[in-house]
Amino acid sequence: MSGTLNKVMLIGHTGDEVKMHYFEGGGSLGRFPLATNETYTNRTTGERVNNTEWHNIVVRNKGAEICEKYLKKGDKVYIEGRLKTRKWQDDKGMDRYSTEIQCTDFTFLTPKSDGSGMPQDTTSNQQQSSQTPAQQQHVQQPNTEDNDDLPF
């Protein structure tokens, strides 16, 4: 197989509120940290070890607005997307790198009360469907990039 794959799937808890940035032309970008945890028992000491990994999540446009409205610090969420590394220079002129997850799909996993006003189901290509309030929020981001180099 000659194709490549850049896909990330995470389930974790938000570490902060969604920080929004708005652009000329109506575009928007939301950023928030996501924590994933790993727990295991050290075989030599028998001690439980907890490791937390922090991920920088970036979500765009309508998905960002939905996340800003409904995601709160500590909420559990499923994130699907791709890795993107950005290069930038700090104030001393040193090259710095940031790795982010460019979110293409997400599902809210924290149960909300029935009166929260949260939409039941929203996707990029369809209107709200008639789901029960117990079902989870699921949003798929539209692919805004042209992927003409796909092997199929």
C-alpha positions as CSV (number, residue, x, y, z in Angstrom):
1,M,0.0,0.0,0.0
2,S,1.5,3.3,-1.1
3,G,-0.9,5.6,0.8
4,T,-0.3,7.3,4.1
5,L,-2.5,7.9,7.1
6,N,-2.6,10.7,9.7
7,K,-5.4,10.0,12.1
8,V,-5.8,10.6,15.8
9,M,-8.6,9.4,18.1
10,L,-8.7,10.6,21.7
11,I,-11.1,10.3,24.6
12,G,-10.3,12.7,27.4
13,H,-11.3,15.5,29.6
14,T,-11.1,19.2,28.7
15,G,-8.5,21.1,30.7
16,D,-10.0,24.6,30.1
17,E,-12.8,26.5,28.3
18,V,-12.6,26.8,24.5
19,K,-10.6,29.9,23.5
20,M,-12.1,31.4,20.3
21,H,-10.4,33.4,17.6
22,Y,-12.5,35.1,14.9
23,F,-11.2,36.1,11.4
24,E,-12.2,38.5,8.7
25,G,-14.7,36.7,6.4
26,G,-16.5,34.9,9.2
27,G,-14.1,32.1,9.9
28,S,-13.4,31.0,13.5
29,L,-11.0,28.8,15.4
30,G,-11.4,27.3,18.8
31,R,-8.5,25.9,20.9
32,F,-8.6,23.9,24.1
33,P,-6.4,21.4,26.0
34,L,-7.4,17.8,26.3
35,A,-6.1,15.4,29.0
36,T,-5.8,11.7,28.5
37,N,-4.8,9.4,31.3
38,E,-2.9,6.1,31.5
39,T,-2.9,4.0,34.6
40,Y,-0.8,0.9,35.2
41,T,0.8,-1.1,38.0
42,N,4.6,-1.0,38.3
43,R,5.7,-4.7,38.3
44,T,8.7,-4.2,40.5
45,T,7.2,-2.1,43.2
46,G,3.5,-3.0,42.8
47,E,2.7,0.7,42.9
48,R,-0.2,2.2,40.8
49,V,1.2,4.8,38.3
50,N,-0.9,7.5,36.7
51,N,0.3,9.4,33.7
52,T,-1.5,12.3,32.1
53,E,-0.8,13.4,28.6
54,W,-2.0,16.9,27.4
55,H,-3.1,17.5,23.8
56,N,-3.7,20.8,22.0
57,I,-7.0,20.6,20.2
58,V,-7.9,22.9,17.3
59,V,-11.4,23.0,15.9
60,R,-12.7,25.3,13.1
61,N,-15.8,27.3,12.2
62,K,-19.2,25.9,13.1
63,G,-17.6,23.1,15.2
64,A,-15.6,25.6,17.1
65,E,-18.8,27.6,17.9
66,I,-20.6,24.4,19.1
67,C,-17.6,23.5,21.3
68,E,-17.5,27.0,22.8
69,K,-21.2,26.9,23.6
70,Y,-21.4,23.4,25.1
71,L,-17.9,22.2,26.3
72,K,-16.9,23.2,29.8
73,K,-13.7,22.5,31.7
74,G,-13.6,18.9,32.8
75,D,-16.1,17.6,30.2
76,K,-15.4,14.2,28.7
77,V,-15.2,14.3,24.8
78,Y,-14.2,12.1,21.9
79,I,-12.0,13.8,19.4
80,E,-11.0,12.6,16.0
81,G,-8.6,14.4,13.7
82,R,-5.1,14.6,12.4
83,L,-1.7,15.7,13.8
84,K,-0.3,19.0,12.6
85,T,3.0,20.5,13.7
86,R,3.5,24.2,13.5
87,K,6.9,26.0,13.4
88,W,7.2,29.4,14.9
89,Q,9.8,31.7,16.4
90,D,9.8,33.0,20.0
91,D,10.7,36.5,21.1
92,K,14.4,35.5,21.2
93,G,14.3,34.3,17.6
94,M,14.5,30.6,18.5
95,D,12.6,28.1,16.4
96,R,9.8,26.5,18.4
97,Y,7.4,23.7,17.4
98,S,3.8,23.0,18.5
99,T,2.0,19.8,17.7
100,E,-1.8,20.1,17.6
101,I,-4.7,17.8,16.8
102,Q,-6.7,19.4,14.0
103,C,-10.2,18.2,14.9
104,T,-12.4,16.8,12.1
105,D,-15.0,15.1,14.3
106,F,-16.1,15.1,17.9
107,T,-18.7,13.6,20.2
108,F,-19.6,15.0,23.6
109,L,-19.5,12.2,26.2
110,T,-20.4,14.0,29.4
111,P,-24.1,13.6,30.1
112,K,-26.0,16.9,30.1
113,S,-29.4,17.6,31.8
114,D,-32.5,17.6,29.6
115,G,-33.0,21.3,30.0
116,S,-29.5,22.3,28.8
117,G,-30.7,23.3,25.3
118,M,-27.9,21.3,23.7
119,P,-28.7,20.1,20.2
120,Q,-29.2,16.4,19.9
121,D,-27.2,15.8,16.7
122,T,-25.5,18.3,14.4
123,T,-23.3,17.4,11.4
124,S,-21.9,19.5,8.6
125,N,-24.4,18.2,6.0
126,Q,-27.6,17.6,7.9
127,Q,-30.1,19.4,10.1
128,Q,-30.9,18.4,13.7
129,S,-32.3,14.9,13.8
130,S,-34.9,13.6,16.2
131,Q,-32.9,11.8,18.8
132,T,-33.6,11.2,22.5
133,P,-31.9,13.6,25.0
134,A,-29.9,10.7,26.4
135,Q,-28.0,10.3,23.1
136,Q,-24.7,12.0,22.8
137,Q,-23.6,15.0,20.8
138,H,-21.8,14.2,17.6
139,V,-20.4,16.7,15.1
140,Q,-18.3,16.2,12.0
141,Q,-16.3,19.0,10.7
142,P,-16.4,19.7,7.0
143,N,-13.1,19.1,5.2
144,T,-12.0,22.5,4.1
145,E,-8.8,21.5,2.4
146,D,-8.6,20.1,-1.1
147,N,-7.1,16.6,-0.9
148,D,-6.4,16.0,-4.6
149,D,-3.5,13.7,-3.8
150,L,-5.7,10.9,-2.5
151,P,-4.9,7.5,-3.9
152,F,-8.5,6.6,-4.6
